[in-house]
Amino acid sequence: MIQTSRNAPCPCGSGKKYKKCCLPLDAEKHRPQKTYHDYFLEVVDSLRDKVLKFVHKARYDRFIQEAFDFYWQTLEPDLEPPALTPPWYTTFLEWFIHDFPIPPHDRPVIQLFLESKPLLPAEEMQILKDWQDAHISVFQVKEVKPEEGVLAEDIFTGEEVFISDYSLSRQARKWEIMTIRKVKVLDEWQASGVGSKEDPKAKGEIYDFVMELFRLYRKSFRGVQLQDFLRWEGFVLHQRLLTLEASPQKLPKLLTSGGEELTFWEARYDLINLPEAALRLQSQEDFEEAEWQEDSRGRVKKVFFNWLEKGKSSGKNKAKSRQTGIVLSTAFTTGPGEESFRVLGNIVLETNSLTLEAQGEKRFAFGKKRLETVLSGLLKHRRDTVKTAEEMMQEPREEEVEDFASEIPSEMKQAILKDMLDQHYQKWLDTPLSALKNKSPRKAISTQEGRRMVEDLLRSMEYHHQQKDMEYDITWIRKELGME
């Protein structure tokens, strides 16, 4: 298609410049056709402008500071709320219009505007009436429809609703938790203002938080319904988010695969004979050579070993602790479909020194004993050091000379990941979990409550396995549990 310059003579032959003649008409012809959703957005923008003008004209904006001081608080008295940002202010302004009781009327702006009998087009008046009962709530995304919106489920009522929102469909992920206010706009539901998104794991905590407050609220206001409570007290959902954002980040409790608190131990030794030490470790089933480095003359200068849970180190690190937390475990395998073994530690042999690294005090003590037995006569102990997980995370990371993982083909990495996760989830099906009241998923599904808790776990697993480096299809787990 040949395009005409704005200042060129118009192709129609009028003698005028193109911009003064046919350009506006041509631009109109090529403008994308508006959809109903686009039209609805325009109607909503027009209505919101009129609501804001009403706030100013009625001088209700003089109550904004009072409302903000009430709203902008954390749930912990001694914890300062985070700095105000544009998204947070937009969320506050929405709450001010929909929920804050304007003194002395004791009703929010949205109701007072309707009572003022504004002269509005029929469609705007219908939207204004539909917005009278709009309240904030929490939803879980069940399906994302690109360029359309999301199908979401209210976590308190189980009600499903399709929220029409182009931008939300580009940002939302399946099973994500959203705190939003859904509003009726003629023939569709939309999300009002700015919402928040959280990990699916937050679902249970949010549900318990709200329902406990609702229970206490009903002691003073008998017969009140949940939707009314969310309308009048829904600001606590935002104050919860303010609290989370302002709270110092706490590292979750980390455990070794043996159930110990995660600590990083290191033993340093003087080494008498590097080649001899390497040969001795190679002869043992529980030490797997990972890398062998030589100098320009072909003499060995550095050797890396993985200490594995096999051979004489098998069964020495079984979990004995009843502590709960995030368990970190690393496995060694020669490839997809091959047997894998837990990595208990790492050993680095250099010309005159040897270093043993292991996580957890008991595992480290056993590793030292095992190493000193195998390399008897070749080692002289120098010192032991230990660091907590917090200390390790605060240390600046050195740039690695080589990224070994980047050299592994993506297909191989995915195959190894799938193999490891297959084995993990096969055991997971019959493992008692604290999240299931110490029942295994297979046993928990025998009751309605247990089945609901397992479903929440599956949704969280599926959510995390959407990530590029953790892609994994859990459909087979649903089939195994009869929860397709």
N, C-alpha and C positions, 0 to 999 in steps of 0.2 A: 504494500500500500504506500503510495507517494504522499508525503505530508507537505502541506503548504505552510510556508513561513507566515507568522502573524502579520508581518509588514509587507508581504508580497501582494500583488494585485489579486483580487478574489477570482477564483476559477469560474464563477458564474457569469463573468463578463460585465459586471455592473460598473467597473472602473474604480470602485472603492477598494481600500485595503481590506484584506481578508478579515482582520480583527474587527473592522467596522461594519462588516457585512454578514458573511455566512458562518463565521467562527462560533458565535454563541449557539446557533441552531445545530451545527455539527457536534459541538460538545455535548449538547443535550441528547442527541441521538446515541452517542457512544457512552453516556453515563450509565453505570450498572443500575439495573432495575431494583427499586426498593422492595424489600420483603415486608411481610406483616410485622416481623420482629423489629425491623428498622423503624417502622412507623410507630410501633408501641414505645420504643425508646424515645422517640421525639415527643410523644405525648407525655411520657413520664418526666422528661427534662422540663417541659413547659410547666407541668404541675408543680414540680419541686421549686422552680423559680418563684412561682406565685406563693408557695408556702413560706419561703424565706422572706419575701416582701411583706407578707402578713406579719411575720415575727417582728420585723423592723417597725412597721406601721403601728402595730399594737404595743410597741415598746416592751415586748417580751424578751428582747435581747438583753435587757438589763438584768435578767436572772441567769444569764449564761455563766458568769463567774461563780455564782453560788452553786449552780448545777455542776460545774466543772470540779469545784473543790470537793463536792460530795462523790463524784464519779471517779476522779483521778486518785484512787487510793489502792494500796495493796491490802491483802487479807491479813498481813502481819503488821501490827502497829509500828514496829521499829524499823520496818523496811521501806526505804524511799522508793517511790515509783520511778520507772525509767523516764528518760527525756522524751518530751512530746515530739512526735513526728507527724507529717501530713496524714498518713493512713490512720493513725490513732485519733487525730482530731476529727477526721471524717466519720469515724466510728462513734465518737462522742457526740457529734452534731446530730447524727441519726437517732441516737438514744434520746437526746434532748427533745427532738421533735416528736418522737413516737411515744416516749415513756415518762419523761420528767413531768411531775405534777406542778403546773405553774401556779404560784401563790397569787391571789387567794382562791383561785378557781378550783384547785386540786384536781385539775385535768390537764392532759398533755396538749401540746400545740395542735397536733393532728385533729383532736376532737374539737378544740376551740375554733379552729379554722372552719370546720364543717358547720358548727353552730352559728358562725357569722353569716351563713347563707351567701357564700360567694357566688358571683355570676361566672360560671364555668361552662365550657362546652360539655355536652352530654357525656362524652367518653371520659373526660377528666373528672367529672362529678362522680361517675361510677367507680373510678379508681380510688378517689378520695374516700368514698363510702366503704369500699373493700379494705382499705388500709386501717380502718378504725380498730380492728382487732389483731393487726399484725404484731406478732411478738417474736423475740429472738429464741432460737433453739439450736440444738446440736444434731447434725446429720452425718450419716456415713454414706460415702459414694459407693453405689452398687454397679454403676455402668457409666462410662464416658462415651458420649456420642460426639465425635469431632465436628467442630464448627456449628454445633447445635446446643449442647448443654450437657447436664448430668442427671441421671436417675439417682435419687438419694432417699435414704430411709431415716426418719426421725428416730433417734436412739431411745427416746422415752416412750413413744406411742407405737412405734413400728410402722407408722404410716409412710407410704411411698409417694414421692412426688417428683415430677420431672421439672427441673429448673432450667429455663431457657436462658443461656448466657454463653455467648461466643468465647469471650476471654476465659471464662471459667473452664470451658471444655478444653482449652489449650494448656491450662495449668494443673487441673485436677488429676489425681491418680485414683485408680480403683481401690476401694476400702479406706481411703483417706477420711479423716474426721474434720468436719467443717462446722464452725460456729457462725451462723448467719441468721438474718431475718428474711424469711421468705414472704414476698408480697404478691398479691394478685394484680395482674395488669391485663384487664380485659379477658382474653382467652388463654392466657398463659401465666405461669408462675415465674417470678424473677427473684434474684437475690438483691436485697437493698444494701447500698453502701459498700463498705469494705468488710470482708469476713476474715477469719483466721483458719489455718489448716494445721492439723496435728497428725502424728503417727497413730495408726489404728490401736496401738497399745494403750492410748489414753482413754479409749472408750469406757472401760470399766471404771476407771478413776473418776471420770467426769460424771458418769451415771450415778455412782455412789455419792459423790459430792452434792449433786443437785437434789437427789431424793432424800438425803438426810436433812438438808435445809428445808425442803418441802414438808417433811414430817414435822419438824419443829415449828414451822410456820402455821401448820394446821392446828396446832395446839391453841394458838391465839385466834385464828380465823377459821373456825370449823366450817366444813363444807366447801371451802375454796377449791377450785379446780386447778390442775397443773398448768394449763395455759394461762390462767389468771396470775398464778404465782410467777410464771416466767415473764409475764407482762410487767408486773409490779416490781419484781426482784431480779429480773434477768441481768441487771448490771453486774451481779456477782460473777457471772461468767466472764465478763471482761476484766473484772478485778482479779479473778483467778489467773488470767493471762498476764496481767500486769505483774502479778506476784511472781509468776514463773520467769518472766523476762528480767525482773529486777533481782531475783535470787542468785546468789553465787552458784556457779555451776559445780555440782557435786559429782565426783567420779563414782559411778555405781560400784557396788562391792564386787571385786574381781577375784575369782578363785582359779586355782590350777585344776587340771583334770583329775588330780588326786584329792580334791576337796580342801586343799590348804588355801589360806589367804595368799594372794598373788604378791610375791616379793621376788626381786631379781638378785640372785647370788652369783658371785664370781670368785673362783679360786685361782691364785697365781702360783706357778711352780717354776723352779729352775729345772731345765731339761738337759740331761747329759748326752744322750745320743738320739738325735731326731730320726734317722732312718730305722734304727732298731725299734724305737717307740712306735713308729708308723706300722712296721711289720707285725708287732705284737697286737696292736689294735685291729689290724686287718684280719688276724686269725680268730678274733672273737665275733660271735654271732650278733651281739648287741651293739657293735660299733660299725657304722656304715660310712665308708669314705665318700666325701662329697666333692672334694676338689684337691688336686695335687699341683703345686707350683714349683718350677725349677728355675735356676738362674741361667745366665748365658752359657755356662760351661756344662749344663745338664745336671747340676747338683741340686738336690731337693732343698728348698728354702722355707716352704710353708705347706702344711697339709691340714685340711678341714675334715672333721668327722661329725656325723650325727650320732647321738646316743639314743638308741631305740629300745622300746619295751618289748624285747624278745630275748631268747636265750636265757642267760643267767640274770637278766634284768626284768624278766617277765613276771608279772604278778606281784611285784614289789611296791607298786604305787597305786594300789586300788583305793578308791575314794572311801574314807572312813568318817569324814566330817558330815554333819547334818546342816552345815551352814547353807544359806541360800544366797545366790548371787549369779553373776555372769561367769560361766565356766569357759576358760580359754584352753583350747587344745589344738595341737598341730600333729598332722599325720604324715608319714612317709610312705610312698608307694612307687613302684617302678613303672606304673602305667595303668590305664583304664582296665578294670577287670581283674587286676592283680591284687594280692593281699596287701593290706596297709597296716602299718604299725605306728603307735603313738611315739612322737619325738619327746624324749625326756630332757634333753639338753644338747649342748654343742661343745665341741673341743677344737681348739686351734693349737697346732704344733708349729713352733718356729725354731730357728737354729739353736737358741739357748733357753727357750722358755715354752711353757705350756699353760693354756688357759682353759678352765672348765666353766661353762655358764649353765645355770639351771634355775628353774622357777620353783619357789617353795622351799622352806627350810629342811623338811624331812627328805624330800627328793634330793636336794643338794648334798645332804650328809651321806645318803646312800651312794650318790654318784662319786663323791670323793673316795669313799671306801672301795668301791668297785674299781676305780681308776688306779688307785695306789696299789691294789692287789695285782692288776694286770701289768702295771709298769714298775713293779717292785725293783729297786736298785737304780732306777733311772730318774727318779724325781726327788726334789727337795722343796718342801712346802715353804712359801714365802708369806702369803697373807690371804685373808678372805675379806670380801666387801659385800655389802648388801644395800639395795635401794628399794624404796617403795614404788608402787605404780605411779603415784603423784610426782615423785622426784624424777622418774624416768620421762614422764610426759613433759616436764618443764625444761628438760635439757634440750639445747639446740641440736637439730639433726645434721649430721655431716652428709655431704653429697656422696653418694655411692659412685665408685669408679665405673662399675658395670651394673646394669639392671638385669639380673638374671631372668626375672619373670618376663621381661620384654622379648627375650630371645625364644620363649616357648610359643609355638604357633597357637593362635587363639582357639582353633579347633581342639588341640590337645588340652589346653587349659580347661575348656568347657567340658571335655570328656572326663578329665580327672575330677573336676568339681562335681559333675553329675554322679560319678561313681561313689565319691565320698558322701554326698548328700543322700544317695540311695541307701547306703549302709546306715547313716545317721538316723534317717527317718524310719527305717525298718525297726531299729531299736526304740525309737521315740514312741512308736505306737503302743508299746508295752511297758513304758517307763512311768512310774508314779511321778506326777508333777504337782508342785505346790499350787500352781494356778488352777489345778483341777481338784483341789482339796485332797492331795496325795493319792489320787487315782490315775491310772494310765488312761490315755485317750480311748483305747478300746473298751475299757470298763466304764468310763465316764458317760459314754453315749447311751447307756442303758436307761438313764433318766432324762426327763425333759430339760432340767436345769443343767445337767452335765453336757447334754448335747449342745445347748446354747453356748456354754463356755468353750467347748471344743471348736464350735463354729467361729467364735471370736479369735481363737488361736490360729485357725486355718486362714482366716482373712488377713491376720497380721503377717503370717508366713508368706502368703501370696503377694501381699503388698511389698515386702522386702525383696522378694525374688523377682520383682519387676526391674530392679536395678541392673544395669548393663553387665557389671562384673559378677552378679549373683543370680543370673537368669536360671530359673528352674521351674519345671511344670509339676505342680503338686496334685494334678488331677488323679493320679493313681492312689494317692493317700485318701482322697475323698471316696473313691471307689471301694478301697479296702475297708473304710468305715461305714460304707453305705450312706454317704452324705453328698451324693452328686446333686 
